[in-house]
Amino acid sequence: MKTESGKKATEEAKENNTHINTDKIKSDETSFIETYLKSDGSSIKTLVRLYKGHYFDLFLSAIFYVIKSSPTWVLPIITANLINLAVNPGENRMFLFTVNIVVAVIVHVQNIPTHILHTRYFSRARRSVEAGLRGAMVRKLQHLSISFHKEMESGRIQSKVMRDVENIELLSFQVINTIFDVAMTFIISAVVIIGKSPLIFLIFLISLPVACASITPFLTRMRTQNKKFHREIEKTSSDVMDMLELIPVTRAHALENKEISKMNKRLTRVANRGYELDITQSFFGSVVWVVMSLFNILCLAICVYMAMEKRITVGDITIYTSYFAQLLNKVFSIVQLIPIFAKGLQSVESVGEILKSYDIEEYRNKKKISKLQGKFEFKDVYFHYNDDDRLVMKDFNLTVNPGETIALVGESGSGKSTAVNLAIGLFLPTSGDILIDGKSIRDLDMHSMRKRIAVVPQNTILFNGTIRDNITYGKPNVSKQELDAVIESANLKKVIEALPDGLKTDIGENGGKLSGGQRQRISIARALIRDPDVIIFDEATSALDTVSEAEIQGAIDTLTKDRTTFIVAHRLSTIRMADKIAVVSKGTCVEYGTYDELMAKKGEFYKYKMTQV
């Protein structure tokens, strides 16, 4: 029986043995972000640069593509030879017949190994780019500011990470394969036909600009319609996610039909955009097909006429018409792929909305923190969000000493949660400053600082997994003793013992199989396991009943001991144990002191307290 370490070693060995490894993807992630940041707006150039580092694989793929495709250009020559042998058999007819048949068999059989080799190198390149591009987006999303995430709907982000990257991958596949195919067909056709009949080659050259001229009027229209359709899909994706999250509320208030009606309108708009796009593409394809077919007929007529005039052999008709048909088919295939090109290039731009964003937290050249004493000083802080000039915080001043528990109270929308978000650097002050252990928050590496902070939010955020996975999130190597101590401190022991699978119990999406109190205790346990220097409770018990709140209060008392603690509270029953209370009103700290001091003043806090009695 394998040990855990043995299983881990086996998994690592398998990982290292894969064709696309994690190290390469990580390297691509950084490269892709830089590629987008340095791009000049050209989607084509950006797409080409995404394959930097994979050019050798593409080169090998191209070589094997040429070899594996040889039947398409060898067969017309062999067919012409055999027809000429049938029309004018000579003395060596059996030898020539045998040679042509053997060559035909060989060029077809070799397609199996060379096609696999072509696919191997090409797939390794494009799948690596696909994974790296998604990884780059995930990396960038993890570093983009909270303001960015507030402004862009999660449904749109999901669509960009999955659907747009899939479109780019499809674009890459079609573009590269088509380039190989068309280039090879044109070169071989030119070499063979110029040697036999410059007149036929002239027809080839005339057909290409005519084909291009026939598609030009459609390009702008299709690009515009693709962009509109893409936006509708993104918006619909976002609306579907909102609908799913609202299902409990919708069901509780019997609003199913209203949601169905709203979504049907949205889906109808998508369908109409898709219909308009389909009609344009259909007309576009039909026009190009007719133009290409007329040129094919013209080529056939000229070849037959020249054969009747004895200027070419009957077999040559096969060569000319086959190559001409191949070339026109390649041009037609490019034309048919233009909708895919338009969609893919739109997706290249769409991904850039994330990868080109400069709205990130900058950590470089900033002081890293290994330990927090826990002193916070707000000095004349003003703040407004990027998309709104209205001040959320104004002239906010507050000092929190190491180890103190500070409660922030006030009406909804007064600025309590914004204050703690500023304290942990999710936003930076518009003006003024926040000092942490005497150093400006602008000079600190927030990433290293947040490793010493734990947050217990109002809306408990859990993921689909086991209780153990959720408690130890970010700290996988926790000992059994540490875990048991945390479970005891968070008042979770009885809850876990009552579950059939204990710590291995799957809690469902966002902990849906547990009660609100149980979810909150897991959230507190997750904070405890980090052994933080600073704790943030953002209305952590506001959604709980009185019994659950009382049970969790004991866990909170354990967690806040000897740690600087911010408690954002709406219910004043949860803050009696706080060392100091800050009353926040319209973004300003209007009162500050102990519970008894503020009650004795009979000011804002006293009035607020009386409304809850």
PyMOL commands that set and color helices and strands:
alter all, ss='L'
color gray80, all
select helices_A, chain A and resi 4-16+22-37+43-50+55-68+70-87+93-109+111-143+146-151+154-196+198-252+256-308+314-355+416-423+441-443+446-450+467-471+480-489+493-498+502-504+509-511+516-529+546-560+572-574+595-601+604-610
alter helices_A, ss='H'
color red, helices_A
select strands_A, chain A and resi 376-383+393-400+405-409+431-436+439-440+453-456+534-538+564-569+580-585+588-593
alter strands_A, ss='S'
color yellow, strands_A
deselect
rebuild
show_as cartoon
